[in-house]
Amino acid sequence: MKTTLLEKLVCPKCKVTLLCTVGRETDGDILEADLKCSGCDRHYPVTNGIPRFVETDDYATSFGYQWNKFRKEQIDSFNGTTLSADRFWSETKWTPEMMKNKWILDAGCGAGRFLDIASLSEAEIVGIDISSAIDAARSNLEGRSNVHFVQASIYELPFREGAFDLCYSIGVIQHTPDTSESLRSVGRMVKAGGQFATTIYPRKPWTKLYSKYWFRPFTTRMKKEMLLDLIEKIMPVAFSITNFLFRLPGVIGRGFMFIIPVANYVNEKQLTERDRYQWAILDTFDMLSPYYDQPMTEAEASSALDEVGVKVKRTGQSGLNLIGKRV
């Protein structure tokens, strides 16, 4: 934890300044410390350089397991693709120039897929995650002095309202217990005039007919290790079958994608077959394991953000991709 981050942090309960007692520090990076609220006397530890404001992964345990198990798969810096960069820039509509010297919040950073991209700008990036995935993110991006890591709940963010110039949350909101409150909570972190971007699973009349929802009542109750083991055992056959079926032309191929819950990206040319196989395991697990999977309509998401003064519009990207600013 850098001292510059400490200046941003407050008690998530009462929003009062935190007092830091350093236990261990290396080259200006606080590795162990105690953060004491000067208002309510609560204490929060800093371990492995990460201030921690939650005691448990809670509903996000599967993500902690997932992103520590598949720590590098979707990080452009490790896989040699531009897939995460392409998605980040297209879904935020930001540029490195507009991000320069800004404070930016990544709400639900996972293993740091988009932190990796955002940190290439001259901005200070704060990644928060409720799960132990935050440790995977720190490990992946160790050495980048403009990246900060915080373990916290999206509902009790340890920052004052309006603390950030820009905020984004990509592929996260649908996996939280109360999607509307999640959006409001992140929206409050944007300063007046600041930019906001999010991408959420869209809900349409037929969404819940998608095959993954047939299996989730069972897979979400399985031990995560058992589920992953099952997926890994099935994948050699499932990958071969979907390699053929998902490539069939038009509505036929799309139909098979709808009724077979396997994440085989047959049209993604940047991925080698080996990488595509690993992504198939990872994203099939990602479809079936999260405790919550709650798509939203554009009206629901826009209404929630409007309540905290964030005005958004939908872009032409796939999914429910919204961008805008806080007025």
N, C-alpha and C positions, 0 to 999 in steps of 0.2 A: 504494500500500500504506500503510495506516494503522499507526501504531506499536502500536495495540491488537491488530492481527493479528500483529505480530512477536512479541508475548508468547505467542501460541498456537503458533508455528511451532517445529519441531525438525527436525533432519536426518532425512530419510526412511529412511536406511540404518541409523543407529545410535541415533536418538532422543535425541541430545544437543543442547543449546542452540546456537542460531545467533548469530553475531556479525555485526552489520550495519555496513557502511561505505557511507555515503550518497554518491551521486554527484550526484543532482539531486533537489530537493524543491520542491514548490509548495503553499503553504497547508496544511502538515502532511501532505501526501500525498507519499510517497516514490515518485518516478517511475523513478529509476535507482539501483541499489545492488548491492553484492556481499554475499552472505550466506555466511559461512564457518563450517563446523562446528567447534566448539571441541573436538570429540573426534577425528574422523577427518580433519580438514583439507580435506574436500571443499568446493568452492565452487559456489554457485548464484546466477545473476543475477536481478536485478529489472529488467525492461524494460517500458515502457508502464504502470508502476504495478503490474505483476503478477509475483510471485515464481514462478520457473519451475524445476521439479524434474525435467523430462524434456527430452530433446534432440530428440525426434521425436514425431509423432502416432502412430507405430507402426500398430496395427490400426485406428485411428480416423480415418485421414486423410479418409475420405469425410464424416465428421461435421464436421470443420473446414471443408471445402469447402462442405458443405450449409448450415451455420448462418451462414457469412459471406455466402453467396449469398442466403439467405432469412432475413436477420437479424431482420426485424420482423414477419413474417407471423403468428406465433403468440403475439405479445406483446399482452396485453389493452390495455396502455397505448397501443398504436399502432393496433390493429384495431377498437377500440370495442366488443368483445364481453366477456362474462364467462366464456368457455369455459375458459380456463386457471384462473381463480379457482374456478369451479364444480368443476373436476376436483381441484384442490389440496385444497380444504376437504373434499370428499367422500372423497378417498382417504387423507388423513392423519387425519381426524376431530379435527383440532386447531382451536383458536380463537385469534384475536389476543390475547385475554386470557391464555391459558395460555402463549403464546409471549413475552409481555412480559419484557424484561430477560434473556432466555435467549440462549445461543450455539447456533446451528443450522447444521448441515452439509447442503448440497445436493450429493450425490455424482453427478456427471455432469450439470452444469447446462446444457450446450449454450449456446444464445444467451440464456439467462436467463429462459425462459418462466415457471418457477415461482419464481425469485428475485424477479421482478417482483411477484408476489403476496405472498410471505413477507416481503419488505422493507417492506410497508405496516404491519406490526406493529412494536412497539417492541422489536425483537430485533436481535442482531448476526448477520447471515447470511453464511456463507462458501460460495461456489460453487467447486467444483473440477471441472476437466475436463482430460483428457489432450490434447485437440486444440486447434487454434487457434480453435475456437469460443469459448474463454474471452475472446478479444479482442472478439468480437462482443457477448458479454455485458457486458463493461465499457463498450463504446460505447453499448449500449442503456440502461444503468442509471447512466450517468455522473452524478455529483452526489448520489447517494444515499449519505450518509455511513455508513450502517449495513450496507452491502453490501461484501464483500471478495471478491477473486478470486485463485485460485491455479491454476497449471497443474501438474498432477501425475497420476501413475498411481493408479488405485484400489487397486493392490496395494502401493504404497509411499506411503501418505499421510503428509504431513509434520506430523503431530500426535501427541501422546502419547495412549495408550489412555485412553478415558474423557474426552476433552477437550470433548465437546459434550453439551448438555442434551437436544437432539433431533437426529435425523438422518433424512433421507429420500432416496430414490432412485427416481424415477418414470420408467419406460420406458427404463431404461439397462442393467440387469443382463444381459438376454438378449444384449446386443451386446458382451459381454466374453469373453475366451478361456476363463476358468474361472469359471462362474457361481457355484458354491458358495463358492469362495475370495473372490470379489467380495463376496458377502453377509457372509462372516465378517469381511472387512477393514473394511467399513463398520460392521458391528455392534460391532466393538471400539472404535469411536470414541464410542459412547454411554456416558455415565457410568452407574453403578448407579442404578436408579430412573428413568433417562431414557427418552424415548419414541423409537420407531423406526417408520418406515412405508416400504413399498416396493410398487411395482406392476411385475409382470413378465409377459411373454407366457406364457399358460398352455399346457401341453402335454397334449393329449388324444390318444386313439388315432388320430384322423383328422387331427390338426393338420398333419402333413407332407404331406397330400394337397392342402392349400390351394395354389392356382395359383402364388402367388409362389415357392414352393419348386421348381416346375418350371423357372422361369426363372433363379433365383439362381445355379446353377452356371455360367451364362454371363455374367450381368450383373455379378457380383462380380469378374470378370476383366477387364471393360471399363474403359477410362479413365473416370474419373468425369465429365469434361467431355463425353465422347462419349455416355455413358449419358444424361446430362441433356438433351443436344441431341436424342437419339432420342425421349425422353419428350415433350419440347416439340413435336416434329414430329408425333407420333402423337396427342397429347392433344386437338386439335380434334375429331377423329373419335371417339376413345375417350370423351370427355366427353359428347358428344351421345348416343352409343349407351347408355352407362351411365345417363345421365339418365332414359332410358326403362326400361331393363331392371331397374335397381335399385329402381325404384318399383313394380314389379309386386307384387301382394299375396302375403303369406305366404311359404311355402317356396320359391315360384318366384323371387321377388326375392332372397331370401337365397341361393338356389342360384347365381344369376348373380354375386352378390358373392363367392361362394366360388371360382368358376371363372374370373373375370376379375380380374387383378391391377391394378386401378385404384382409387385411394382417392378415390372421389367420394361425399362425405357428403350424399346427396340429402335426408336428413331433418333436417339441421341448419339450423334456421330463423334462427339468429343471423347466419349468413354470407350476404352478398349473393352473387349468382351469380358476380360477378367474383372475390370472395374465395374462393369455393368452388372456382373453377377454379385459382387459384393454390395453394390447399391440395392440390388433386388432383395437381398437378405435384410439389409438395414431398413429400407423403407417399407418392406412388408411387415417387419416387426413394428415399425413406427405407425403403421395403419391399425394394427391389431392390439397393441399393448397399452396405449395411454388410457388412464381411467376415464377421462372426459374427451369427448369428440362432439362438439356442439357448433355446427355451421350456423352462420347468421345471414339474414337478408341485408341488402344495402340499407333499407329503411331502418332496421333495428340498429345497425352500427352507426349510421349517421345521426340518429336520434340521441343515442348515448353520448356521442362526442359533442353534439350541439349543446347538451346540458352543461358542459364545462367550457363552452365558448370556442370549441374547435370546429371549424367549418371545413368540410371535406367534399371532394367530388370523386367519382369513380373514373379510373383510367381505362384504357383499352386492353390492359393485361388480362391474362386468364386468372380465374379466381376472383375473390372480392378484394380488389386492390384499391385502396382509398388514399388520397393525398390531400393536404390542405394546410391551413395555418390557424393559430389561435388568435382570436380577435380581442 
